[in-house]
Amino acid sequence: MRPNIGITVTPPSPAMDKLEKEMLWPAQVGYGDQPNGDLSKFPGIAAIRARNNSKTINHLNTFSFEVSRAKKRVLIIDAYFFNPDKDKESKQARLDKIINWFLIDSMDAFDIRILTKCNNEDPDTATNEDINKEFEALSDAINSGRTPSNKCQIKIKFTLLTHFNYIHDRFAIIDSELWHFGATVGGFHSQVSAVTRGWDAVKHGAIDFFNLAWQGDAIMGKKNNDY
C-alpha cells in the first residue's frame, strides 16, 4: 500500500469505461449535483459565492479520480498549475492535493509529465526546487510498489513560457482522453470555470501537440538564453 497524505479522492458514479463527452464544474461541498460533488451545469449564485468566498477550494473530483486510475500516461500543460489563487490556499496545500492524486494503488501510469512555467520568481508559488523535491518523493513512493519493468517516470519542465509561449488554454491527457480546462488543470480556480472531457486525444492530435510543446521551440529558447 502506498502512503496517503490525507486528501480524499472521490470517485464519480458510475465510473466510465469509454470516452463520453461531458462538461463539468468543480463545486464546494453541498453545491454539486453529482454523487461525487461535482456540478454538471453552470452554478447558481449561491454556489458561485460559496466558492469565491471560501479559503479552501475544492478541485474537480472526476478529474482526480481519473488520474488515480490512469493506466499509461498523465500529461499536463498548464503554466499556472502550481499557483494557488491568492489568499485561497498555501503553496504546500496545492502541492499536497496534486500529489495525492497519484498516491493511489489503482494508478498504473508510467509516463507522467507536467509542462509549466518557471516558478522561482513568484513568492506565492512553490519554487522549482520545492516542486521537484516533492515529485521525487512521489516517484519513490509509487515505484516502491512496482516491479522494475513497470517503473513510473515523472518529469516536470518549467519551460512553457520560455520555450513554447504559444498556448492560452490548459490541457490534460489521461491515457487516450483529452481534457480541456477553462482555468487551472484539476479545477482549482475559485471563479466560474468549466471543464470538458471525453475527447479522443489521438484523433485530435493532442499527444503529438503535447510532445511538440514538451520539446519546445529552439528559436524561442535561444531568444530567452535558455539553450
Contacts in CASP RR format, 6 or more apart in sequence:
PFRMAT RR
TARGET T0000
AUTHOR 0000-0000-0000
METHOD contacts of the structure
MODEL  1
MRPNIGITVTPPSPAMDKLEKEMLWPAQVGYGDQPNGDLSKFPGIAAIRA
RNNSKTINHLNTFSFEVSRAKKRVLIIDAYFFNPDKDKESKQARLDKIIN
WFLIDSMDAFDIRILTKCNNEDPDTATNEDINKEFEALSDAINSGRTPSN
KCQIKIKFTLLTHFNYIHDRFAIIDSELWHFGATVGGFHSQVSAVTRGWD
AVKHGAIDFFNLAWQGDAIMGKKNNDY
1 105 0 8 1.000
2 103 0 8 1.000
2 104 0 8 1.000
2 105 0 8 1.000
2 141 0 8 1.000
2 142 0 8 1.000
2 144 0 8 1.000
2 145 0 8 1.000
3 103 0 8 1.000
3 141 0 8 1.000
4 100 0 8 1.000
4 103 0 8 1.000
5 96 0 8 1.000
5 99 0 8 1.000
5 100 0 8 1.000
5 103 0 8 1.000
6 100 0 8 1.000
7 96 0 8 1.000
7 97 0 8 1.000
7 100 0 8 1.000
9 61 0 8 1.000
9 64 0 8 1.000
9 65 0 8 1.000
9 68 0 8 1.000
9 100 0 8 1.000
9 101 0 8 1.000
9 104 0 8 1.000
10 36 0 8 1.000
10 37 0 8 1.000
10 61 0 8 1.000
10 64 0 8 1.000
10 65 0 8 1.000
11 36 0 8 1.000
11 61 0 8 1.000
11 65 0 8 1.000
12 34 0 8 1.000
12 35 0 8 1.000
12 36 0 8 1.000
12 38 0 8 1.000
12 61 0 8 1.000
12 62 0 8 1.000
12 65 0 8 1.000
13 34 0 8 1.000
13 35 0 8 1.000
13 36 0 8 1.000
15 65 0 8 1.000
15 69 0 8 1.000
19 176 0 8 1.000
19 177 0 8 1.000
19 198 0 8 1.000
19 199 0 8 1.000
19 200 0 8 1.000
20 198 0 8 1.000
21 196 0 8 1.000
21 197 0 8 1.000
21 198 0 8 1.000
21 199 0 8 1.000
22 40 0 8 1.000
22 196 0 8 1.000
22 197 0 8 1.000
22 198 0 8 1.000
23 40 0 8 1.000
23 194 0 8 1.000
23 195 0 8 1.000
23 196 0 8 1.000
24 34 0 8 1.000
24 38 0 8 1.000
24 39 0 8 1.000
24 40 0 8 1.000
24 60 0 8 1.000
24 62 0 8 1.000
24 194 0 8 1.000
24 195 0 8 1.000
24 196 0 8 1.000
24 197 0 8 1.000
25 38 0 8 1.000
25 39 0 8 1.000
25 40 0 8 1.000
25 41 0 8 1.000
25 42 0 8 1.000
25 43 0 8 1.000
25 60 0 8 1.000
25 192 0 8 1.000
25 193 0 8 1.000
25 194 0 8 1.000
25 195 0 8 1.000
26 38 0 8 1.000
26 39 0 8 1.000
26 51 0 8 1.000
26 57 0 8 1.000
26 58 0 8 1.000
26 59 0 8 1.000
26 60 0 8 1.000
26 61 0 8 1.000
26 186 0 8 1.000
26 187 0 8 1.000
26 188 0 8 1.000
26 193 0 8 1.000
26 195 0 8 1.000
27 37 0 8 1.000
27 38 0 8 1.000
27 39 0 8 1.000
27 43 0 8 1.000
27 47 0 8 1.000
27 51 0 8 1.000
27 58 0 8 1.000
28 47 0 8 1.000
28 50 0 8 1.000
28 51 0 8 1.000
28 54 0 8 1.000
28 57 0 8 1.000
28 58 0 8 1.000
29 37 0 8 1.000
29 58 0 8 1.000
30 37 0 8 1.000
31 39 0 8 1.000
31 43 0 8 1.000
31 46 0 8 1.000
31 47 0 8 1.000
31 50 0 8 1.000
31 51 0 8 1.000
32 38 0 8 1.000
32 39 0 8 1.000
32 47 0 8 1.000
33 39 0 8 1.000
33 40 0 8 1.000
33 41 0 8 1.000
34 40 0 8 1.000
34 62 0 8 1.000
36 61 0 8 1.000
36 62 0 8 1.000
36 65 0 8 1.000
37 58 0 8 1.000
37 61 0 8 1.000
38 60 0 8 1.000
38 61 0 8 1.000
38 62 0 8 1.000
39 47 0 8 1.000
42 192 0 8 1.000
42 194 0 8 1.000
43 51 0 8 1.000
43 192 0 8 1.000
48 192 0 8 1.000
51 57 0 8 1.000
51 58 0 8 1.000
51 190 0 8 1.000
51 191 0 8 1.000
52 190 0 8 1.000
52 191 0 8 1.000
54 88 0 8 1.000
54 190 0 8 1.000
55 87 0 8 1.000
55 88 0 8 1.000
55 89 0 8 1.000
56 88 0 8 1.000
56 89 0 8 1.000
56 93 0 8 1.000
57 85 0 8 1.000
57 88 0 8 1.000
57 89 0 8 1.000
57 188 0 8 1.000
57 189 0 8 1.000
57 190 0 8 1.000
59 97 0 8 1.000
59 186 0 8 1.000
59 187 0 8 1.000
59 188 0 8 1.000
60 186 0 8 1.000
60 187 0 8 1.000
60 195 0 8 1.000
62 197 0 8 1.000
63 172 0 8 1.000
63 179 0 8 1.000
63 185 0 8 1.000
63 186 0 8 1.000
63 187 0 8 1.000
63 195 0 8 1.000
63 197 0 8 1.000
64 101 0 8 1.000
64 186 0 8 1.000
66 174 0 8 1.000
66 177 0 8 1.000
66 197 0 8 1.000
67 74 0 8 1.000
67 101 0 8 1.000
67 102 0 8 1.000
67 107 0 8 1.000
67 174 0 8 1.000
68 101 0 8 1.000
68 102 0 8 1.000
68 104 0 8 1.000
68 106 0 8 1.000
68 107 0 8 1.000
69 104 0 8 1.000
69 106 0 8 1.000
69 107 0 8 1.000
70 107 0 8 1.000
70 108 0 8 1.000
70 109 0 8 1.000
70 174 0 8 1.000
70 175 0 8 1.000
71 108 0 8 1.000
71 109 0 8 1.000
71 175 0 8 1.000
72 108 0 8 1.000
72 109 0 8 1.000
72 110 0 8 1.000
72 111 0 8 1.000
72 175 0 8 1.000
72 176 0 8 1.000
73 109 0 8 1.000
73 110 0 8 1.000
73 111 0 8 1.000
73 112 0 8 1.000
73 113 0 8 1.000
73 173 0 8 1.000
73 174 0 8 1.000
73 175 0 8 1.000
74 102 0 8 1.000
74 109 0 8 1.000
74 111 0 8 1.000
74 112 0 8 1.000
74 113 0 8 1.000
74 172 0 8 1.000
74 173 0 8 1.000
74 174 0 8 1.000
75 111 0 8 1.000
75 112 0 8 1.000
75 113 0 8 1.000
75 114 0 8 1.000
75 115 0 8 1.000
75 172 0 8 1.000
75 173 0 8 1.000
75 207 0 8 1.000
75 210 0 8 1.000
76 113 0 8 1.000
76 114 0 8 1.000
76 115 0 8 1.000
76 116 0 8 1.000
76 171 0 8 1.000
76 172 0 8 1.000
76 173 0 8 1.000
76 185 0 8 1.000
77 115 0 8 1.000
77 116 0 8 1.000
77 160 0 8 1.000
77 167 0 8 1.000
77 170 0 8 1.000
77 171 0 8 1.000
77 172 0 8 1.000
77 185 0 8 1.000
77 210 0 8 1.000
77 213 0 8 1.000
78 114 0 8 1.000
78 115 0 8 1.000
78 116 0 8 1.000
78 170 0 8 1.000
78 171 0 8 1.000
78 172 0 8 1.000
78 181 0 8 1.000
78 184 0 8 1.000
78 185 0 8 1.000
79 116 0 8 1.000
79 117 0 8 1.000
79 160 0 8 1.000
79 161 0 8 1.000
79 167 0 8 1.000
79 170 0 8 1.000
80 116 0 8 1.000
80 117 0 8 1.000
80 170 0 8 1.000
80 184 0 8 1.000
81 98 0 8 1.000
81 114 0 8 1.000
81 116 0 8 1.000
81 170 0 8 1.000
81 184 0 8 1.000
81 185 0 8 1.000
82 91 0 8 1.000
82 94 0 8 1.000
82 95 0 8 1.000
82 98 0 8 1.000
82 116 0 8 1.000
82 119 0 8 1.000
82 125 0 8 1.000
82 126 0 8 1.000
82 131 0 8 1.000
83 94 0 8 1.000
83 119 0 8 1.000
83 122 0 8 1.000
83 124 0 8 1.000
83 125 0 8 1.000
83 184 0 8 1.000
84 90 0 8 1.000
84 91 0 8 1.000
84 93 0 8 1.000
84 94 0 8 1.000
84 124 0 8 1.000
84 125 0 8 1.000
84 188 0 8 1.000
85 188 0 8 1.000
85 189 0 8 1.000
85 190 0 8 1.000
86 124 0 8 1.000
88 190 0 8 1.000
91 124 0 8 1.000
91 125 0 8 1.000
91 126 0 8 1.000
91 130 0 8 1.000
92 126 0 8 1.000
94 126 0 8 1.000
94 188 0 8 1.000
95 126 0 8 1.000
95 130 0 8 1.000
95 131 0 8 1.000
95 134 0 8 1.000
97 188 0 8 1.000
99 134 0 8 1.000
99 135 0 8 1.000
99 138 0 8 1.000
101 107 0 8 1.000
102 109 0 8 1.000
102 112 0 8 1.000
102 138 0 8 1.000
102 142 0 8 1.000
103 138 0 8 1.000
103 141 0 8 1.000
103 142 0 8 1.000
107 142 0 8 1.000
108 150 0 8 1.000
109 152 0 8 1.000
109 175 0 8 1.000
110 150 0 8 1.000
110 151 0 8 1.000
110 152 0 8 1.000
110 153 0 8 1.000
111 153 0 8 1.000
112 152 0 8 1.000
112 153 0 8 1.000
112 154 0 8 1.000
112 155 0 8 1.000
113 154 0 8 1.000
113 155 0 8 1.000
113 156 0 8 1.000
113 157 0 8 1.000
113 210 0 8 1.000
113 214 0 8 1.000
114 155 0 8 1.000
114 156 0 8 1.000
114 157 0 8 1.000
115 156 0 8 1.000
115 157 0 8 1.000
115 159 0 8 1.000
115 160 0 8 1.000
115 164 0 8 1.000
115 210 0 8 1.000
115 213 0 8 1.000
115 214 0 8 1.000
116 156 0 8 1.000
116 157 0 8 1.000
116 158 0 8 1.000
116 160 0 8 1.000
117 158 0 8 1.000
117 159 0 8 1.000
117 160 0 8 1.000
117 161 0 8 1.000
117 162 0 8 1.000
118 128 0 8 1.000
118 158 0 8 1.000
118 159 0 8 1.000
118 161 0 8 1.000
118 162 0 8 1.000
119 125 0 8 1.000
119 126 0 8 1.000
119 127 0 8 1.000
119 128 0 8 1.000
119 131 0 8 1.000
119 158 0 8 1.000
120 127 0 8 1.000
120 128 0 8 1.000
120 129 0 8 1.000
126 134 0 8 1.000
128 158 0 8 1.000
131 156 0 8 1.000
132 156 0 8 1.000
135 154 0 8 1.000
135 156 0 8 1.000
136 154 0 8 1.000
138 154 0 8 1.000
139 152 0 8 1.000
139 153 0 8 1.000
139 154 0 8 1.000
142 152 0 8 1.000
142 154 0 8 1.000
143 151 0 8 1.000
143 152 0 8 1.000
146 152 0 8 1.000
157 214 0 8 1.000
159 216 0 8 1.000
159 221 0 8 1.000
159 226 0 8 1.000
160 167 0 8 1.000
160 213 0 8 1.000
162 220 0 8 1.000
162 221 0 8 1.000
162 224 0 8 1.000
162 226 0 8 1.000
163 216 0 8 1.000
163 217 0 8 1.000
163 220 0 8 1.000
163 221 0 8 1.000
163 224 0 8 1.000
163 226 0 8 1.000
164 212 0 8 1.000
164 213 0 8 1.000
164 216 0 8 1.000
164 217 0 8 1.000
164 220 0 8 1.000
165 220 0 8 1.000
166 213 0 8 1.000
166 217 0 8 1.000
167 213 0 8 1.000
169 180 0 8 1.000
169 181 0 8 1.000
169 182 0 8 1.000
170 180 0 8 1.000
170 181 0 8 1.000
170 182 0 8 1.000
170 183 0 8 1.000
170 184 0 8 1.000
170 185 0 8 1.000
171 178 0 8 1.000
171 179 0 8 1.000
171 180 0 8 1.000
171 181 0 8 1.000
171 185 0 8 1.000
171 206 0 8 1.000
171 210 0 8 1.000
172 178 0 8 1.000
172 179 0 8 1.000
172 181 0 8 1.000
172 185 0 8 1.000
172 186 0 8 1.000
173 179 0 8 1.000
173 201 0 8 1.000
173 206 0 8 1.000
173 207 0 8 1.000
173 210 0 8 1.000
175 201 0 8 1.000
176 200 0 8 1.000
176 201 0 8 1.000
176 202 0 8 1.000
177 197 0 8 1.000
177 198 0 8 1.000
177 199 0 8 1.000
177 200 0 8 1.000
177 201 0 8 1.000
178 197 0 8 1.000
178 198 0 8 1.000
178 199 0 8 1.000
178 200 0 8 1.000
178 201 0 8 1.000
178 204 0 8 1.000
178 206 0 8 1.000
179 185 0 8 1.000
179 195 0 8 1.000
179 196 0 8 1.000
179 197 0 8 1.000
179 198 0 8 1.000
179 199 0 8 1.000
180 195 0 8 1.000
180 196 0 8 1.000
180 197 0 8 1.000
180 199 0 8 1.000
181 187 0 8 1.000
181 193 0 8 1.000
181 195 0 8 1.000
182 189 0 8 1.000
182 193 0 8 1.000
182 194 0 8 1.000
182 195 0 8 1.000
183 189 0 8 1.000
183 191 0 8 1.000
183 193 0 8 1.000
184 193 0 8 1.000
186 195 0 8 1.000
187 193 0 8 1.000
187 195 0 8 1.000
199 206 0 8 1.000
201 207 0 8 1.000
218 227 0 8 1.000
221 227 0 8 1.000
END
